[in-house]
């Protein structure tokens, strides 16, 4: 496995999946101390539990459909949509159609390593 913290180019096939729950898995694609990209794959019914963190987060819906809640407001998002989560905002997601989210964090999520 590559050390994608120090690589300029990262091939998807070179990064191993980490099982987060029965219906959710993720890959830490690339990061440094200021920025991190994480690919998260959900099966239908997979849940990203409500939580908060001090990081800013922007997420791109690569595929599928998700009911995303941020600070008590829920919207259904699909392929091509984006959402922003400010620091300490309570947020979570429920997958309504199998899909992939690309999570961008600043600074990087130390707790994922």
Residue pairs with C-beta under 8 A, 6 or more apart in sequence:
1 14
1 15
1 16
2 10
2 14
2 15
4 10
4 14
4 15
4 28
4 29
4 30
4 31
5 30
5 31
5 32
7 30
10 29
10 30
12 27
12 29
12 39
15 27
15 28
15 29
15 39
16 27
17 25
17 26
17 27
17 41
18 25
18 26
18 27
18 28
19 25
20 26
20 40
21 46
21 47
22 43
23 42
23 43
23 44
23 45
23 46
23 47
23 95
24 40
24 41
24 42
24 43
24 46
24 47
24 48
24 95
25 40
25 41
26 38
26 39
26 40
26 41
26 112
27 38
27 39
28 36
28 37
28 38
28 112
28 113
29 37
29 38
29 39
30 36
30 37
31 37
31 108
32 108
33 107
33 108
34 106
34 107
34 108
35 104
35 105
35 106
35 107
35 108
36 103
36 104
36 105
36 106
36 107
36 108
36 109
36 112
37 102
37 103
37 104
38 102
38 103
38 105
38 109
38 112
39 62
39 100
39 101
39 102
39 103
40 48
40 100
40 101
40 102
40 103
41 99
41 100
42 48
42 64
42 66
42 93
42 95
42 98
42 99
42 100
42 101
43 95
43 98
44 95
44 96
44 97
44 98
45 94
45 95
46 94
46 95
47 92
47 93
47 94
47 95
48 92
48 93
48 94
49 92
50 69
50 90
50 91
50 92
51 90
51 91
51 92
52 88
52 89
52 90
52 91
53 87
53 88
53 109
53 111
54 87
54 88
55 87
55 105
55 106
55 107
55 108
55 109
56 84
56 85
56 86
56 87
56 105
56 106
57 84
57 85
57 91
57 103
57 104
57 105
57 106
58 82
58 83
58 84
58 85
58 103
58 104
59 68
59 82
59 83
59 84
59 85
59 101
59 102
59 103
59 104
60 81
60 82
60 101
60 102
60 104
61 77
61 78
61 79
61 80
61 81
61 82
61 99
61 100
61 101
62 79
62 99
62 100
62 101
62 102
63 79
63 98
63 99
63 100
64 78
64 79
64 95
64 96
64 97
64 98
64 99
64 100
65 76
65 77
65 78
65 79
65 95
65 96
65 97
65 99
66 76
66 77
66 78
66 93
66 94
66 95
66 96
66 99
66 101
67 74
67 75
67 76
67 93
67 94
67 96
68 74
68 75
68 76
68 77
68 83
68 91
68 92
68 93
69 90
69 91
69 92
69 93
70 83
70 85
70 89
70 90
70 91
71 89
71 90
71 91
72 90
75 83
76 96
77 83
78 97
79 99
85 91
93 101
